[in-house]
């Protein structure tokens, strides 16, 4: 019995799982989960950490989000980090 499917191509199950994972990541603003979902849909494999990181950076660029770990840009002095207490800065 021969299998004509290519192991690198995602199957319908991978595409469905990827779509759900992407939507849940979008809904919760979890860019890593969203990136994994996109990779699952296109490649069927989410085991490569470099591919996940690249997909996550692409998503952040698409959403025009600032991430100092990704952008390596200095933060402006008048910007308050999102996790800072507004009363103390």
C-alpha positions as CSV (number, residue, x, y, z in Angstrom):
1,X,0.0,0.0,0.0
2,X,1.5,3.3,-1.1
3,X,0.8,6.7,0.4
4,X,0.6,9.4,-2.3
5,X,0.4,12.3,0.2
6,X,3.5,14.3,0.9
7,X,4.5,14.3,4.6
8,X,5.4,18.0,4.4
9,X,2.0,19.1,3.1
10,X,-0.6,19.8,5.8
11,X,-3.7,17.7,5.7
12,X,-7.3,18.8,6.4
13,X,-6.8,18.0,10.1
14,X,-3.7,20.2,10.3
15,X,-5.5,23.0,8.5
16,X,-8.5,22.9,10.8
17,X,-6.3,22.7,13.9
18,X,-4.2,25.6,12.6
19,X,-7.3,27.7,11.9
20,X,-8.6,27.2,15.4
21,X,-5.2,27.8,17.0
22,X,-4.8,31.0,14.9
23,X,-8.2,32.3,15.9
24,X,-7.7,31.6,19.6
25,X,-4.3,33.3,19.4
26,X,-5.9,36.3,17.7
27,X,-8.7,36.4,20.3
28,X,-6.4,36.3,23.2
29,X,-3.7,38.5,21.6
30,X,-1.2,35.5,22.0
31,X,1.0,36.2,18.9
32,X,3.0,33.0,19.4
33,X,-0.2,30.8,19.4
34,X,-1.5,32.7,16.4
35,X,1.9,32.2,14.6
36,X,1.8,28.5,15.3
37,X,-1.7,28.3,13.9
38,X,-0.6,30.0,10.7
39,X,2.4,27.7,10.4
40,X,0.2,24.6,11.1
41,X,-2.0,25.6,8.2
42,X,0.7,26.3,5.7
43,X,3.4,23.7,6.7
44,X,1.7,21.3,9.0
45,X,4.7,21.4,11.4
46,X,5.2,23.7,14.3
47,X,8.3,22.1,15.8
48,X,10.9,24.5,14.5
49,X,11.4,27.4,17.0
50,X,13.1,29.6,14.5
51,X,10.1,29.3,12.1
52,X,7.7,30.1,14.9
53,X,9.8,33.2,16.0
54,X,9.9,34.4,12.4
55,X,6.2,34.0,12.0
56,X,5.5,35.8,15.2
57,X,7.7,38.7,14.2
58,X,5.8,38.9,10.9
59,X,2.5,39.0,12.8
60,X,3.8,41.8,15.0
61,X,4.9,43.8,12.0
62,X,1.4,43.2,10.4
63,X,-0.3,44.5,13.6
64,X,2.3,47.3,13.9
65,X,3.1,46.2,17.5
66,X,6.1,47.3,19.3
67,X,8.2,44.6,20.9
68,X,11.7,45.6,22.2
69,X,12.9,42.0,22.0
70,X,12.0,41.9,18.3
71,X,12.6,45.5,17.2
72,X,15.8,46.2,19.3
73,X,14.7,49.8,19.4
74,X,15.0,52.1,22.4
75,X,11.8,53.1,24.2
76,X,10.9,56.7,24.1
77,X,11.1,58.5,27.5
78,X,7.4,59.5,27.5
79,X,6.1,55.9,26.9
80,X,4.8,54.0,29.9
81,X,5.2,50.2,29.6
82,X,1.9,48.4,29.5
83,X,2.7,46.4,32.7
84,X,3.6,49.5,34.7
85,X,1.4,50.7,37.6
86,X,-0.2,53.9,36.3
87,X,0.0,55.5,39.8
88,X,3.7,55.0,40.1
89,X,4.8,55.0,36.5
